[in-house]
Amino acid sequence: MAEHISIGLLGLGVVGTGVAAAIGERAQALAQRIGTPVRIDRVLVRNPNLMRSGISEDFPLTIDPDEILSNPGISLVIEAMGGEHPAHHYISAAIAAGKHVITANKEIMAKHGPELLRAAAENGVMLRFEASVGGGIPIIGPLLDDLAANDISAVNAIINGTTNYMLTKMATDGLDYDTALREAQVLGYAEPDPAADVDGVDAAFKLAILASLAFRTVVRDSDVFREGITHLTPSDFCYAKELGYVIKLLAIARRTESSVLARVHPVFLPIRHPLAKVDGVYNAIELEGDLVDWAMFQGPGAGARPTASAILADVVAIGRAILGGARVLPSPLLDEALAIETVDDLETKYYIRLRAADRPGVMAQVTKVLGDLNVGLASVIQKPVDEAGKTAEIVITTHLAREKAVQQALQQVSALDSVDEVGSLVRIEDRIE
Amino acid sequence: MAEHISIGLLGLGVVGTGVAAAIGERAQALAQRIGTPVRIDRVLVRNPNLMRSGISEDFPLTIDPDEILSNPGISLVIEAMGGEHPAHHYISAAIAAGKHVITANKEIMAKHGPELLRAAAENGVMLRFEASVGGGIPIIGPLLDDLAANDISAVNAIINGTTNYMLTKMATDGLDYDTALREAQVLGYAEPDPAADVDGVDAAFKLAILASLAFRTVVRDSDVFREGITHLTPSDFCYAKELGYVIKLLAIARRTESSVLARVHPVFLPIRHPLAKVDGVYNAIELEGDLVDWAMFQGPGAGARPTASAILADVVAIGRAILGGARVLPSPLLDEALAIETVDDLETKYYIRLRAADRPGVMAQVTKVLGDLNVGLASVIQKPVDEAGKTAEIVITTHLAREKAVQQALQQVSALDSVDEVGSLVRIEDRIE
């Protein structure tokens, strides 16, 4: 046994610096909890001359990835670079070189996770990625270990803190989308280019990972139906409240006997649902299992220190496995053959908001289109919009209906002369345990 | 390697039957997830002739514990009897005989956990107890593994579903204590003798376990300050609401550099606190750690299937460790030397409700007593109680104060001629992240 576990760290940005600082400040506690010391022996950076606060001058920086990937002394590689390239290549190379790997990289795990896990198993090494979903919230571990006896049937999650913050502000302070976004940017919760968050890309990466592990099958980010929050208006939040709902960007994956449907989009959620109470930048993941019924995990979904918490948990797990003499911790098997459903197959309830001429017969036209396609109405609200009384806002909620039928109906409705605009379509998730 | 992992099950009540049924119905999935089959080869019962639904006739029942404890073929013992005796003796004997042990027994882990964990380590076997706290909610695993890199500073938990159900009904439906208890009993949430729940005994067992693991020290149930919910009245719930709080029976453990204070009692919790939103029979455990900041775990805290979920997670973990060739999973070390504080050392805010004569000068007397003991007032409400206007209810909230001073003040206040009764003292926990 080596006298310490030697780590190569790829990247020294926010996450990498957090990991280096956390390992440094708790070296003794980690050694005690693992049973042997761990040490960062090499750090790959792009610019070794950059000033970095909290990183001492004698930190072993390098610009040559081979000093880590081809270094026989390093047994564990922590990838904290982010992005697909070249991180994907480095992770593959580390696994091929027989090194254990920890990554926080949701994009790589969503796109290439199944192949990397197989490669890790074939090479007798561990690949762990607790930090890739939910920041510091334990979720990969509970899913693979603590709930291992369950057949998981559903994942319902708030896994993008930026959009949850924006939606909370839009609901509680009545902000419009642009104002909420600016506020999130000022606070550092949203990037200058917010697309990855507000379009649901980030959440789709994370959902692909969760769905794959939960259902033991391969779900890629490209399998996830995705719709962002950019089209939501203050009036949607007013109607949601009036109807007893809050609006959340949910990541939802459900399996049937033979298939999986994974989707990220805004939903109307009953105010009493546990996820409806999760406000601000926090994340929460709810799992439904046949034994446990449900369990929910909540906490900070991002940030340097929470992410370091997750990465260091993986360091401890790998360290203990090495020290305990285990061959390796088993890789999750993604061998269930489940078909990927499209959102067309979805059956749920819908909220529809549209603007139409405020004259007799219009409502009849709209509801006839829906009725002809078997979309049953649960409630209808009609309100005049302008002083002249020429335009009305019509808000419809439906009973359970097929997405495909609803989309067809909306096409036909928007083609009606009397209808100006279909403003919003939001799916309603009103199943509460 | 044996062709299967052979289990001896102690007890076939609600939990034992749930475990037997769950293992039976998912034998193949478990074999796949562990890497080898598991099988229950012997079940200890008191009465083998009892009819048991869901248990087949050829189930290998025995009334002789030695058929399990002295059976060299059995490598894993699951204790699902409950109660301290004789379960404690059986667990000790199983460990001494070199068998891995899984227990759902909070009483035994709270009273004898440190000794049993040491014995397990010395005998090279694993002792796991995920089901002892929070039913199906993953919490022991996350605490020992997923948050292993953190220094945990606080545990705040709703870990008794019975009392949380009762408090929810008292708050939302205005029920008094007796009515809420009867309703809980009718629904099967409360026992005919409810003392273990309503007096906080059950929660104190669980908190002792959580605090020990969180702070890596020995906290026994006898170290936990404990106060139940029997003295709460509908008016306390009205005042709580008026002041922006909900009432929860919380299990709270906090550590300082050198000491631990663990306590179970009703608290006033700000309505916006994540734990304030946990209603009904559910459990939720919030942990504060230096890296993760906080994480909360929520779900069903009891029931045969959720408990089976937790026990089977331990079966999978032990099975994988055996199969992976690990020596054993490490036992948690409880070697931090921390002093146990008493509740006298507590500094928090307080809600005090008392009845006094409704005449000039009484309020001055009461507030002088508090002031002389350095208990600062945050708010005072005085309301007449009877038609004649002879008695008033005085409700006081304090700033941060020492428990010892507050208790002294209340003794002096209740000795005042003008004061009829000190009705309630409830501690206020208003730190929100």
Interface residues (C-beta under 8 A of the other chain):
Chain A: A22 R26 A29 L30 Q32 R33 G35 E130 G136 I137 P138 G141 P142 D145 D146 L147 A148 A149 N150 D151 P274 K277 G289 D290 L291 V292 D293 W294 A295 M296 F297 Q298 G299 P300 G303 R305 P306 A308 S309 A310 L312 A313 V315 V316 A317 R320 A321 G324 G325 A326 R327 V328 L329 P330 L333
Chain B: A22 R26 A29 L30 Q32 R33 G35 E130 G136 I137 P138 G141 P142 D145 D146 L147 A148 A149 N150 D151 P274 K277 G289 D290 L291 V292 D293 W294 A295 M296 F297 Q298 G299 P300 G303 R305 P306 A308 S309 A310 L312 A313 V315 V316 A317 R320 A321 G324 G325 A326 R327 V328 L329 P330 L333
